[in-house]
Amino acid sequence: MKVAIIGAGLAGLACAHELERLGIVPDLYEQNSFIGEAFNHSTAMLRIIDRPPHGDYMRYFKEKLYLDITPLAPVERMMHIAPTRKLMVTGKKLGYFFLRSNTRDSLKNQLCASLSKTRVFLNNLADLTTLKKKYDFVVVANGNNLYAKEYGLWQTWFNGYVRAAVVHGKFDTSRIDMWINQHYCKNGYAYLTPFSEKKASLILVVSDCIEKDINEYWNAFLYYEDLRYPIIEEFTQYHVSGFVYPKIVENIIFAGLAGGSIDPFLGFGQFNSLSMGVFAARTIAQGLDYHRQCKYITQKNLYLQEFRQGFNKLDNKGYDSLIASIGIPGVMTLLYRTSINWIPLGSSVIKKINRRQLRIG
């Protein structure tokens, strides 16, 4: 069977790994001249969104997806920062940090190193129209929504811009800081994730923003939060998430961001992308139903879109109320220390805060 994969991102590499495991050698096309990221940063997988089996991502990846990957460090402290409130959450299984760069220990290069037979073609901007005629299956995992839009499958849920920097300072390697404040990110968010005790990523995501305005929001963010870290490098990037259906058209399977993996609330998608890449491979090699395999991811993102719609109606006072609600012992336990899906309850909490805002207004 001949299989092409467009894109050497998380979904594409995970798909290639699973295809190899199941006896199929794919061709992997990557438009860049390297495997990895153009910009150095660290990211997190957080149990605030996902509920992996046994509460542990690494065990899920190894036992269910057959992926042996190593994180930078576990997340054991999460600082939530609203305009006038702060909340620290601690725990042993809050998530993990991962390195995203073009170095050997980065997440993508770990996956690439696990491949033994896949034919990788770098500097190759593959054409879907050509490949779908040449191959039995084509997995689109190119990290954007262009092909999904071209086929009329894409519905945008969140779009904006990311402004990010690698900063120098003194950091707790087990802690992530997360900000929400409409003064500088509208309905977006900001976070700080460490590389090491001396370097960290500082990332601002602004919703419904055009590129020429992102620097203004960035400067406001640094000013309001009094962040004075020396900047080592920085970058700006377009950010989008959306819903894709169906995820299979003809002999084309959409995975990762191209298949709607990015959640519309915090904008994370690593867990989803890795899973969808493996699911695409199993659809090809074993004839499994791709939509059924992706059901958890699709349903979770639909719930998070409802949550996002309620979140978008909050003002800064609402953000403060939300952080205060998270601090209630029973709510905190539900969010961070159980396997229960908290999103329906979270939506009801946001609805109550919205009603209170309307009464006050």
Secondary structure, 3 states (H helix, E strand, C coil): CCEEEECCCHHHHHHHHHHHHCCCCCEEECCCCCCCCCCCEEEEEECCCCCCHHHCHHHHHHHHCCCCCCCCEEEEEEEEECCCCEEEEEEEEEEEEEEECCCCCCHHHHHHHCCCCCEEECCCCCCHHHHHHHCCEEEECCCCCHHHHHCCCEEEEEEEEEEEEEEECCCCCCEEEEECCHHHHCCCEEEEEECCCCEEEEEEEEECCCHHHHHHHHHHHHHHCCCCCCEEEEEEEEEEEEEECCCEECCEEECHHHHCCCCCCCCCCHHHHHHHHHHHHHHHHHCCCHHHHCHHHHHHHHHHHHHHHHHCCCCHHHHHHHHHHHCCHHHHHHHHCCCCCCHHHHHHHHHHHHHHHHHHC
